[in-house]
Amino acid sequence: MSKNRMRYQWFQDVPRNVTRREYQRLQFLSFVAMGLGGVAVMLVFAVVTGLTLNTSRELEDTEQLTLAEALAYEGDRLDLVKIEGFVVADDPPTMPDDETRQIIRGELTITARPTADAGTEDNPPQDVVLYDWAAAAEPVFLAESDRQRLPLAFDLSVLPMQAESGPIDVETVRVGDSARTSRPVAVQLGDETFPLPLDTWGEIDSVLTDVSRQVLPYGESIVVVAALESTPNGPQLVDPLGDRLQVYIGTEADIRATGQRLRVVFGLLAIALGVASFFVARSALQLRQEFLQRSNQ
């Protein structure tokens, strides 16, 4: 039989004189090499085609107006324009964990889950939302100063938010005579205390909490792609035809710079993953050659 072909044991799907664990290591190395190489190729494709710059290119192809030009506009409806400014409101809400933080939109959710020792196999404990808060300002304007404000007359739920850590951490409230015997009974956020559902969970030794905090701050720079409509009360931005309404956090220059940074990062990652794929593939090839020799002995 040819020396270039592995001889497999008929009772096991592995080469002769090779253990299953050794053969699984070869398969694992081959899979890792192909996976790393595949990701590297996709990253190279993203770099070459400029996928990270797609948003910047779309913005560049959209007609741009300054806020002053938009406020002075009195003609027919412009179906799609791009305008930069700061997002403001007359009476902005504040975050419940930071009353000094004025926002346009905000969400704060606290979810608790007991550790695995709680409950039973047939009735495992469920995650419980202890606190769920959301607020949004209305009406909202795009502004450059107190006198230049353009109303946003579309569904404000499209306004984006970003994850943000709060100034106050969630703390676990425990009761008991000592650290060894104490048990969690509630979680606390600032001055607010939220009891744990111990009647459902039963007695637990520890609890994990997840805090989701999303914010669009008052005065944040945004880019709005929308339709401009002249009304008796003045111009306003409305939802354009064809589901093309877009709102981006930051200025257009910020968005372009972020795309460029991602392109550089993708390029460096592609090089690193390509090198790693080469060395892993070489190790797999060397191991395969060893198995080939052993299987033909």
LINQUI-V382000 format. One record per residue. N is the residue number from 1. RES is the residue in one small letter. PHI is phi in radians with two decimals (NA if undefined). NEAR is the number of other C-alpha atoms within 12 Angstrom. Layout:
<<N	RES	PHI	NEAR> <N	RES	PHI	NEAR>>
//
This chain:
<<1	m	NA	9> <2	s	-1.08	11> <3	k	-1.28	15> <4	n	-1.59	15> <5	r	-2.24	18> <6	m	-1.23	25> <7	r	-1.80	23> <8	y	-1.61	22> <9	q	-1.30	16> <10	w	-1.18	9> <11	f	-1.66	9> <12	q	-2.45	14> <13	d	-1.48	17> <14	v	-2.45	26> <15	p	-1.12	30> <16	r	-1.13	25> <17	n	1.09	23> <18	v	-2.24	28> <19	t	-1.35	19> <20	r	-1.10	19> <21	r	-1.11	14> <22	e	-1.12	20> <23	y	-1.19	28> <24	q	-1.12	20> <25	r	-1.12	22> <26	l	-1.09	30> <27	q	-1.11	22> <28	f	-1.12	19> <29	l	-1.07	27> <30	s	-1.13	26> <31	f	-1.12	18> <32	v	-1.11	25> <33	a	-1.08	27> <34	m	-1.16	24> <35	g	-1.13	21> <36	l	-1.10	27> <37	g	-1.12	27> <38	g	-1.12	20> <39	v	-1.13	25> <40	a	-1.08	27> <41	v	-1.11	24> <42	m	-1.12	23> <43	l	-1.17	29> <44	v	-1.07	27> <45	f	-1.05	18> <46	a	-1.12	25> <47	v	-1.21	27> <48	v	-1.15	17> <49	t	-1.47	15> <50	g	1.23	24> <51	l	-1.07	23> <52	t	-1.24	28> <53	l	-1.80	27> <54	n	-1.03	21> <55	t	-1.10	26> <56	s	-1.08	24> <57	r	-1.16	18> <58	e	-1.11	22> <59	l	-1.17	29> <60	e	-1.11	20> <61	d	-1.47	14> <62	t	-1.75	25> <63	e	-1.04	21> <64	q	-1.90	25> <65	l	-2.22	25> <66	t	-1.35	23> <67	l	-1.12	31> <68	a	-1.11	21> <69	e	-1.11	20> <70	a	-1.14	35> <71	l	-1.21	29> <72	a	-1.59	20> <73	y	-1.29	23> <74	e	-2.35	18> <75	g	-1.57	17> <76	d	-1.18	12> <77	r	-1.03	22> <78	l	-1.64	27> <79	d	-1.24	24> <80	l	-2.69	29> <81	v	-2.39	35> <82	k	-2.10	36> <83	i	-2.41	41> <84	e	-1.83	38> <85	g	3.07	35> <86	f	-1.82	34> <87	v	-1.59	44> <88	v	-2.37	36> <89	a	-2.64	30> <90	d	-1.24	22> <91	d	-2.32	18> <92	p	-1.22	27> <93	p	-1.27	31> <94	t	-2.13	27> <95	m	-1.25	33> <96	p	-1.15	28> <97	d	-1.72	30> <98	d	-2.79	22> <99	e	-1.22	15> <100	t	-1.52	15> <101	r	-1.64	22> <102	q	-1.38	28> <103	i	-2.36	35> <104	i	-1.65	41> <105	r	-2.41	39> <106	g	-2.79	36> <107	e	-2.46	33> <108	l	-2.50	32> <109	t	-2.27	27> <110	i	-2.03	33> <111	t	-2.05	28> <112	a	-2.05	35> <113	r	-2.51	32> <114	p	-1.32	32> <115	t	-1.25	22> <116	a	-1.13	19> <117	d	-1.37	18> <118	a	-1.51	23> <119	g	1.23	21> <120	t	-2.24	16> <121	e	-1.12	9> <122	d	-1.41	7> <123	n	-2.37	13> <124	p	-1.21	17> <125	p	-1.20	25> <126	q	-1.83	23> <127	d	-1.12	22> <128	v	-2.25	24> <129	v	-1.43	23> <130	l	-1.51	27> <131	y	-2.63	29> <132	d	-2.43	21> <133	w	-2.19	24> <134	a	-2.63	25> <135	a	-2.67	25> <136	a	-2.60	33> <137	a	-1.40	30> <138	e	-2.83	24> <139	p	-1.36	24> <140	v	-2.13	33> <141	f	-2.26	42> <142	l	-1.73	42> <143	a	-2.40	33> <144	e	-2.12	24> <145	s	-2.73	16> <146	d	-1.13	15> <147	r	-1.66	13> <148	q	-1.96	23> <149	r	-2.36	31> <150	l	-1.91	40> <151	p	-1.15	36> <152	l	-1.71	37> <153	a	-1.76	29> <154	f	-2.35	27> <155	d	-1.10	22> <156	l	-1.29	28> <157	s	-1.20	23> <158	v	-1.39	24> <159	l	-1.12	36> <160	p	-1.33	28> <161	m	-2.25	29> <162	q	-2.19	22> <163	a	-1.15	18> <164	e	-2.58	20> <165	s	-1.38	19> <166	g	-1.54	25> <167	p	-1.32	16> <168	i	-2.05	19> <169	d	-1.56	21> <170	v	-1.38	31> <171	e	-2.03	25> <172	t	-1.60	28> <173	v	-1.65	23> <174	r	-2.12	25> <175	v	-2.21	19> <176	g	2.59	13> <177	d	-1.38	9> <178	s	-2.56	9> <179	a	-1.12	12> <180	r	-1.32	12> <181	t	-1.77	14> <182	s	-1.22	17> <183	r	-2.29	24> <184	p	-1.27	33> <185	v	-2.22	28> <186	a	-2.86	31> <187	v	-2.14	34> <188	q	-2.22	26> <189	l	-2.16	27> <190	g	1.11	19> <191	d	-1.59	14> <192	e	-1.67	20> <193	t	-2.06	19> <194	f	-2.11	27> <195	p	-1.14	26> <196	l	-1.41	35> <197	p	-1.38	25> <198	l	-1.18	25> <199	d	-1.16	12> <200	t	-1.62	20> <201	w	-1.36	28> <202	g	1.51	23> <203	e	-1.27	25> <204	i	-2.22	29> <205	d	-1.59	26> <206	s	-2.71	30> <207	v	-2.45	34> <208	l	-1.89	25> <209	t	-2.15	30> <210	d	-1.97	25> <211	v	-2.00	30> <212	s	-1.90	27> <213	r	-2.24	30> <214	q	-2.03	27> <215	v	-2.50	36> <216	l	-2.02	42> <217	p	-1.19	35> <218	y	-1.11	33> <219	g	1.47	28> <220	e	-1.20	31> <221	s	-1.30	30> <222	i	-2.44	34> <223	v	-2.05	37> <224	v	-1.97	48> <225	v	-1.95	41> <226	a	-2.69	39> <227	a	-1.62	35> <228	l	-1.88	40> <229	e	-2.19	31> <230	s	-1.59	24> <231	t	-2.23	20> <232	p	-1.01	10> <233	n	-1.62	11> <234	g	1.99	21> <235	p	-1.18	31> <236	q	-2.66	36> <237	l	-1.61	40> <238	v	-2.22	31> <239	d	-1.21	28> <240	p	-1.34	25> <241	l	-1.25	16> <242	g	1.43	11> <243	d	0.96	15> <244	r	-1.94	21> <245	l	-1.15	30> <246	q	-2.44	34> <247	v	-2.32	38> <248	y	-2.13	33> <249	i	-1.37	31> <250	g	1.79	27> <251	t	-1.54	24> <252	e	-1.09	30> <253	a	-1.13	22> <254	d	-1.08	20> <255	i	-1.12	28> <256	r	-1.15	26> <257	a	-1.13	18> <258	t	-1.12	21> <259	g	-1.09	24> <260	q	-1.15	24> <261	r	-1.11	18> <262	l	-1.09	23> <263	r	-1.11	26> <264	v	-1.15	23> <265	v	-1.07	19> <266	f	-1.07	29> <267	g	-1.13	27> <268	l	-1.15	18> <269	l	-1.12	25> <270	a	-1.08	28> <271	i	-1.12	23> <272	a	-1.09	21> <273	l	-1.21	28> <274	g	-1.12	28> <275	v	-1.12	20> <276	a	-1.09	24> <277	s	-1.09	29> <278	f	-1.09	24> <279	f	-1.20	21> <280	v	-1.16	27> <281	a	-1.12	27> <282	r	-1.14	20> <283	s	-1.11	22> <284	a	-1.13	27> <285	l	-1.17	21> <286	q	-1.12	17> <287	l	-1.17	24> <288	r	-1.13	28> <289	q	-1.09	20> <290	e	-1.12	25> <291	f	-1.15	31> <292	l	-1.11	26> <293	q	-1.14	21> <294	r	-1.17	23> <295	s	-1.27	25> <296	n	-1.79	21> <297	q	-1.32	17>>
//
